[in-house]
Amino acid sequence: MQGWKRNLWVLWIGVFFTSASFSMVIPFLPIFLPQIGVTEHVEIWSGLLFSAAFFAGAIASPFWGSVADKYGRKPMIIRAGVCLFIIYTLTAFVTNPYQLLVLRIAQGLLTGFIPGAIALIGTNTPGKRIGYALSMISTASASGGILGPLLGGGIAHLVGNRWAFGSAGIFTLISTILVIFWVTEENFTPSKKRGSVKNDIKEAWSNRPLMLVLLLTIITAGSIMTIEPVLPLYIVKLGGSVDKASLLAGIVFSLPGIASALFAPVWGKWADKVGFHRVLVIGLLGGGLGTLAQILFSEIIGFSIIRFVFGVFFCAVYPALNGLVVKSTAEDFRGRAFGLSQTANQIGGMIGPMIGGVIGGIFPVQIVFVVTGILLLAAMGAAHWKGKDLIGGSMRKSNA
């Protein structure tokens, strides 16, 4: 088997397990809080725990990207996997929310398994197969995100939340061991420039295609997270049954992920033929219209179908953005570029829920969908009208 194919399949398994581990732990933190003595302000603690890792990750990602360009992406994946294993294992033994908060901050500061895997795939895959490879990694992340809550919920039901956290650590350790023995980083040239986050941001600022990709990443991540605080309540309203709320919410939440697992490779293969820019514009257009269309349905079945259709289009967006990061940057800056991309993703992840929560608290829930749809369409407009920058950046780097 060719080296890039072996890397792809091993990292697919690693990203799947890592994504599953993350979604095994995160959805159950609010339920776990009362077990460690939090009886008041559970919502505040829950929001703080969620935001802490995003905030810490936004700060740390550029630094780890710089280290990856100097020492390699594989060592950074291994470092992140070991840190995740330790953090998840320690989470199983926490006795108060302050310990949990420290671990969540550490998770944001020290991890980065999936961004590292994306960067390694982006730099060690033949140019004509990058779209397919990045889409496959996106499929792994989506599939793990779907199955993670089911695994975590089943383990927690049988043996308790602490064992679910410990199991997440074991899955991450398995992923890391696979990377150690089976992933090879053949295409790596250490960066000779002195590592400096300030210099990295300055260099990125002078790269117009990359800055556009980072801006689109913030808008995209923020728009998706805008809906997160209000979607469960809206599903309950449409479903009309509080008793089945959790089941309904779980099913509807998983539909875009299922669509991604099915259709992301199709988009990836098409991107290799027509280019990442065109796929990005179509994905953002379908995502924006699909989000707006969700307010037209007052019953759960129609809403669920549109959520799936939304997922079919939106799953094209992140692989296309990652592909444009590869195409618009020099090889020795790529780790730092993906670090900045991860920071942009984390910033969007922080801003989105706050916007959604405020709008949902003041206006009808449908307005949140309208705002999210408009944000995605605005991102599509920016990608379309500034397409010459993106395509030009891709051509310059591919000819370099």
C-alpha positions as CSV (number, residue, x, y, z in Angstrom):
1,M,0.0,0.0,0.0
2,Q,1.3,3.5,-0.9
3,G,2.4,5.6,2.1
4,W,-0.2,8.3,1.7
5,K,-3.0,5.7,1.6
6,R,-1.7,3.9,4.7
7,N,-1.5,7.3,6.4
8,L,-5.1,8.1,5.4
9,W,-6.6,4.9,6.7
10,V,-4.6,4.9,10.0
11,L,-5.4,8.6,10.6
12,W,-9.1,7.9,9.6
13,I,-9.2,5.4,12.4
14,G,-7.4,7.7,14.8
15,V,-9.6,10.7,14.0
16,F,-12.7,8.5,14.3
17,F,-11.7,7.3,17.8
18,T,-10.6,10.8,18.9
19,S,-13.8,12.4,17.7
20,A,-15.9,9.6,19.3
21,S,-13.9,10.1,22.6
22,F,-14.6,13.8,22.5
23,S,-18.4,13.3,22.0
24,M,-18.5,10.6,24.6
25,V,-17.4,13.1,27.2
26,I,-18.7,16.5,26.3
27,P,-22.5,16.0,26.1
28,F,-22.5,14.4,29.5
29,L,-20.6,17.1,31.4
30,P,-23.8,18.9,32.5
31,I,-25.3,15.6,33.7
32,F,-22.0,14.8,35.6
33,L,-21.8,18.1,37.5
34,P,-24.4,17.3,40.1
35,Q,-22.5,14.1,40.9
36,I,-19.5,16.2,41.9
37,G,-21.4,18.6,44.1
38,V,-22.7,21.3,41.8
39,T,-26.3,21.9,42.9
40,E,-26.6,25.5,42.0
41,H,-25.8,27.5,38.8
42,V,-25.4,24.2,36.8
43,E,-26.0,26.1,33.5
44,I,-23.3,28.6,34.3
45,W,-20.8,26.0,35.2
46,S,-21.7,24.0,32.1
47,G,-21.3,27.1,29.8
48,L,-17.9,27.8,31.5
49,L,-16.7,24.3,31.0
50,F,-17.7,24.3,27.3
51,S,-16.1,27.7,26.6
52,A,-12.9,27.2,28.6
53,A,-11.5,24.6,26.2
54,F,-12.4,26.7,23.1
55,F,-10.8,29.8,24.6
56,A,-7.6,28.0,25.6
57,G,-7.4,26.3,22.2
58,A,-7.7,29.6,20.3
59,I,-4.7,30.8,22.2
60,A,-2.6,27.7,22.0
61,S,-3.2,26.5,18.4
62,P,-0.8,29.0,16.6
63,F,2.0,27.9,19.0
64,W,1.5,24.2,18.3
65,G,1.3,24.9,14.6
66,S,4.7,26.7,14.8
67,V,6.2,23.7,16.6
68,A,4.7,21.3,14.0
69,D,6.5,23.2,11.2
70,K,9.8,22.9,13.1
71,Y,9.6,19.3,14.4
72,G,6.9,17.6,12.2
73,R,3.2,17.0,12.3
74,K,3.4,13.3,13.5
75,P,5.1,14.2,16.8
76,M,2.4,16.8,17.4
77,I,-0.3,14.3,16.8
78,I,1.3,11.9,19.3
79,R,1.8,14.6,21.8
80,A,-1.8,15.6,21.5
81,G,-3.0,12.0,21.8
82,V,-1.0,11.3,25.0
83,C,-2.3,14.6,26.5
84,L,-5.9,13.7,25.7
85,F,-5.4,10.2,27.2
86,I,-4.1,11.7,30.5
87,I,-6.8,14.4,30.6
88,Y,-9.7,12.0,30.0
89,T,-8.3,9.5,32.5
90,L,-8.0,12.2,35.1
91,T,-11.5,13.4,34.4
92,A,-12.8,10.1,35.6
93,F,-11.4,10.9,39.1
94,V,-12.4,14.5,39.6
95,T,-14.3,15.4,42.8
96,N,-15.2,19.0,42.3
97,P,-16.0,21.4,39.4
98,Y,-12.7,23.3,39.8
99,Q,-10.7,20.2,39.0
100,L,-12.9,19.7,35.9
101,L,-12.4,23.3,34.8
102,V,-8.6,22.9,35.1
103,L,-8.7,19.8,32.9
104,R,-10.9,21.5,30.3
105,I,-8.4,24.4,30.1
106,A,-5.6,21.9,29.8
107,Q,-7.5,20.1,27.0
108,G,-7.7,23.3,25.0
109,L,-4.0,24.2,25.7
110,L,-2.4,20.8,25.0
111,T,-4.5,18.9,22.4
112,G,-4.9,19.2,18.7
113,F,-5.0,15.6,17.4
114,I,-7.5,16.2,14.6
115,P,-5.9,19.5,13.3
116,G,-2.6,17.7,13.3
117,A,-4.0,14.8,11.3
118,I,-5.5,17.2,8.8
119,A,-2.2,19.0,8.4
120,L,-0.2,15.8,7.9
121,I,-2.7,14.5,5.3
122,G,-2.6,17.9,3.6
123,T,1.2,17.8,3.2
124,N,1.7,14.1,2.6
125,T,-0.9,13.3,0.0
126,P,-0.5,13.7,-3.8
127,G,-2.0,17.0,-5.0
128,K,-4.6,15.4,-7.2
129,R,-5.9,13.4,-4.3
130,I,-5.9,16.0,-1.5
131,G,-9.7,16.7,-1.8
132,Y,-10.6,13.1,-1.5
133,A,-8.2,12.6,1.5
134,L,-9.4,15.6,3.4
135,S,-13.0,14.6,2.8
136,M,-12.3,11.2,4.2
137,I,-10.9,12.7,7.3
138,S,-14.0,14.8,7.6
139,T,-16.1,11.7,7.3
140,A,-14.1,10.1,10.2
141,S,-14.7,13.1,12.4
142,A,-18.4,13.1,11.6
143,S,-18.8,9.4,12.1
144,G,-17.0,9.5,15.4
145,G,-19.2,12.4,16.5
146,I,-22.3,10.4,15.7
147,L,-21.3,7.2,17.5
148,G,-19.6,8.9,20.4
149,P,-22.7,9.9,22.3
150,L,-24.2,6.5,21.8
151,L,-21.1,4.8,23.2
152,G,-20.8,7.3,26.0
153,G,-24.4,7.0,26.9
154,G,-24.3,3.2,26.8
155,I,-21.2,3.0,29.0
156,A,-22.5,5.6,31.4
157,H,-25.8,3.8,31.7
158,L,-24.1,0.4,32.4
159,V,-21.2,1.5,34.7
160,G,-21.4,5.2,35.2
161,N,-20.1,8.5,33.8
162,R,-16.6,8.0,35.3
163,W,-16.0,4.8,33.4
164,A,-17.3,6.6,30.2
165,F,-14.6,9.2,30.7
166,G,-11.9,6.5,31.3
167,S,-13.1,4.7,28.2
168,A,-12.6,7.8,26.1
169,G,-9.0,8.0,27.3
170,I,-8.4,4.4,26.3
171,F,-9.8,5.0,22.8
172,T,-7.5,8.0,22.4
173,L,-4.5,6.0,23.6
174,I,-5.3,3.3,20.9
175,S,-5.5,6.0,18.3
176,T,-2.1,7.4,19.4
177,I,-0.4,3.9,19.3
178,L,-1.7,3.4,15.8
179,V,-0.1,6.7,14.7
180,I,3.2,5.8,16.4
181,F,3.7,2.6,14.5
182,W,1.9,3.0,11.2
183,V,1.9,6.7,10.1
184,T,5.0,8.0,8.2
185,E,5.7,11.6,7.5
186,E,7.8,11.4,4.4
187,N,7.2,14.9,3.0
188,F,8.5,17.2,5.7
189,T,10.9,20.1,5.5
190,P,11.6,21.8,8.9
191,S,11.0,25.5,8.9
192,K,14.2,27.4,9.3
193,K,12.4,30.6,10.5
194,R,12.4,31.3,14.2
195,G,9.1,30.4,15.7
196,S,7.0,33.4,16.8
197,V,3.2,33.7,16.9
198,K,3.5,37.4,16.2
199,N,5.5,36.8,13.1
200,D,3.2,33.9,12.0
201,I,0.2,36.2,12.2
202,K,2.1,38.9,10.4
203,E,3.0,36.5,7.6
204,A,-0.6,35.2,7.4
205,W,-1.8,38.8,7.3
206,S,0.2,39.4,4.1
207,N,-1.3,36.3,2.5
208,R,-4.7,37.5,1.2
209,P,-6.1,34.0,0.2
210,L,-5.2,32.6,3.6
211,M,-6.8,35.5,5.5
212,L,-10.0,35.1,3.5
213,V,-10.0,31.4,4.3
214,L,-9.5,32.2,8.0
215,L,-12.4,34.8,7.9
216,L,-14.7,32.3,6.2
217,T,-13.7,29.7,8.9
218,I,-14.7,32.1,11.7
219,I,-18.1,32.8,10.0
220,T,-18.8,29.2,9.2
221,A,-17.9,27.9,12.7
222,G,-19.8,30.7,14.4
223,S,-22.9,30.2,12.3
224,I,-23.1,26.5,13.1
225,M,-22.6,27.0,16.8
226,T,-25.2,29.8,16.8
227,I,-28.0,27.2,16.5
228,E,-26.6,24.8,19.1
229,P,-28.1,26.6,22.2
230,V,-31.7,26.7,20.8
231,L,-31.9,23.6,18.6
232,P,-32.8,21.1,21.4
233,L,-35.7,23.4,22.6
234,Y,-36.9,23.8,19.0
235,I,-36.9,20.1,18.4
236,V,-38.9,19.5,21.6
237,K,-41.4,22.1,20.4
238,L,-41.8,20.5,17.0
239,G,-41.9,16.9,18.4
240,G,-44.5,17.8,21.0
241,S,-43.3,15.2,23.4
242,V,-41.1,16.0,26.3
243,D,-40.8,12.3,27.2
244,K,-39.1,11.6,23.9
245,A,-37.2,14.9,23.8
246,S,-33.7,13.3,24.3
247,L,-34.2,10.6,21.7
248,L,-35.6,13.0,19.2
249,A,-32.9,15.6,19.8
250,G,-30.2,12.8,19.4
251,I,-31.6,11.6,16.1
252,V,-32.1,15.1,14.6
253,F,-28.6,16.2,15.8
254,S,-27.0,13.2,14.1
255,L,-28.6,13.7,10.7
256,P,-26.1,16.2,9.3
257,G,-23.3,13.9,10.6
258,I,-24.8,11.0,8.8
259,A,-25.1,13.0,5.6
260,S,-21.5,14.0,6.0
261,A,-20.4,10.4,6.4
262,L,-22.2,9.5,3.2
263,F,-21.5,12.5,1.0
264,A,-18.2,14.1,2.0
265,P,-16.1,11.7,-0.1
266,V,-18.3,12.5,-3.1
267,W,-17.6,16.2,-2.6
268,G,-13.9,15.5,-2.1
269,K,-13.5,13.6,-5.4
270,W,-15.4,16.4,-7.2
271,A,-13.1,19.1,-5.5
272,D,-10.1,17.3,-7.0
273,K,-11.6,17.7,-10.4
274,V,-13.2,21.2,-10.3
275,G,-11.3,22.9,-7.4
276,F,-11.9,23.6,-3.8
277,H,-13.2,27.1,-4.4
278,R,-16.2,26.0,-6.5
279,V,-17.1,23.3,-4.0
280,L,-16.8,25.8,-1.1
281,V,-19.3,28.2,-2.8
282,I,-21.8,25.5,-3.5
283,G,-21.5,24.0,0.0
284,L,-22.1,27.5,1.7
285,L,-25.0,28.2,-0.7
286,G,-26.7,24.9,0.1
287,G,-25.9,25.3,3.8
288,G,-27.4,28.8,3.9
289,L,-30.5,28.0,2.0
290,G,-30.9,24.7,3.9
291,T,-30.7,26.6,7.2
292,L,-33.4,29.1,6.1
293,A,-35.6,26.3,4.8
294,Q,-35.7,24.7,8.3
295,I,-38.1,27.5,9.6
296,L,-40.7,26.5,7.0
297,F,-41.6,23.3,8.7
298,S,-43.8,23.0,11.8
299,E,-43.6,19.2,12.1
300,I,-40.6,17.1,13.0
301,I,-40.4,14.8,9.9
302,G,-40.1,17.7,7.4
303,F,-37.7,19.5,9.7
304,S,-35.6,16.3,9.9
305,I,-35.5,15.8,6.1
306,I,-34.3,19.4,5.6
307,R,-31.6,19.0,8.3
308,F,-30.3,16.0,6.4
309,V,-30.3,17.9,3.1
310,F,-28.5,20.8,4.9
311,G,-25.9,18.2,6.0
312,V,-25.5,16.9,2.4
313,F,-24.3,20.4,1.3
314,F,-22.6,21.7,4.4
315,C,-20.3,18.7,4.7
316,A,-18.5,20.1,1.6
317,V,-17.5,23.3,3.4
318,Y,-14.8,22.3,5.9
319,P,-12.8,19.9,3.6
320,A,-12.9,22.7,1.0
321,L,-11.6,25.3,3.6
322,N,-8.8,22.9,4.7
323,G,-7.9,22.2,1.0
324,L,-7.7,26.0,0.4
325,V,-5.3,26.3,3.4
326,V,-3.1,23.7,1.7
327,K,-3.3,25.4,-1.7
328,S,-2.7,28.9,-0.5
329,T,0.4,28.3,1.7
330,A,4.0,27.2,1.3
331,E,4.8,23.8,2.7
332,D,7.1,25.1,5.5
333,F,4.2,27.4,6.8
334,R,1.4,24.9,6.6
335,G,1.5,23.6,10.2
336,R,1.3,27.2,11.4
337,A,-1.5,27.9,8.8
338,F,-3.5,25.0,10.2
339,G,-2.8,26.2,13.7
340,L,-4.3,29.6,12.8
341,S,-7.2,27.9,11.0
342,Q,-7.9,26.0,14.3
343,T,-7.8,29.3,16.2
344,A,-10.3,30.7,13.7
345,N,-12.5,27.7,14.3
346,Q,-12.3,28.1,18.1
347,I,-13.1,31.8,17.9
348,G,-16.2,31.0,15.8
349,G,-17.1,28.3,18.3
350,M,-16.9,30.8,21.2
351,I,-18.8,33.6,19.5
352,G,-21.6,31.5,17.9
353,P,-23.3,30.2,21.1
354,M,-23.3,33.6,22.6
355,I,-25.0,35.1,19.6
356,G,-27.5,32.3,19.4
357,G,-28.3,32.4,23.1
358,V,-28.8,36.2,23.1
359,I,-31.0,36.2,19.9
360,G,-32.9,33.1,21.1
361,G,-33.6,34.8,24.5
362,I,-35.0,38.0,22.9
363,F,-36.6,36.9,19.7
364,P,-38.5,33.8,18.5
365,V,-36.3,30.7,17.8
366,Q,-36.9,31.0,14.1
367,I,-34.9,34.3,14.0
368,V,-31.8,32.3,15.1
369,F,-32.2,30.2,11.9
370,V,-32.6,33.3,9.8
371,V,-29.5,34.9,11.2
372,T,-27.5,31.7,10.8
373,G,-28.7,31.3,7.2
374,I,-27.8,34.9,6.4
375,L,-24.3,34.4,7.9
376,L,-23.7,31.4,5.7
377,L,-25.0,33.2,2.6
378,A,-22.8,36.2,3.4
379,A,-19.8,33.8,3.6
380,M,-20.8,32.3,0.3
381,G,-21.0,35.8,-1.2
382,A,-17.5,36.6,0.1
383,A,-16.1,33.3,-1.2
384,H,-17.7,34.0,-4.6
385,W,-16.8,37.6,-5.1
386,K,-13.2,37.1,-3.7
387,G,-12.8,33.9,-5.7
388,K,-10.0,35.3,-7.7
389,D,-7.9,35.7,-4.6
390,L,-8.6,32.1,-3.6
391,I,-8.0,30.6,-7.0
392,G,-5.0,32.9,-7.6
393,G,-3.4,31.8,-4.3
394,S,-4.0,28.2,-5.2
395,M,-2.4,28.6,-8.6
396,R,0.6,30.5,-7.2
397,K,1.4,27.8,-4.6
398,S,0.8,24.9,-6.9
399,N,3.3,26.4,-9.3
400,A,5.8,27.2,-6.6
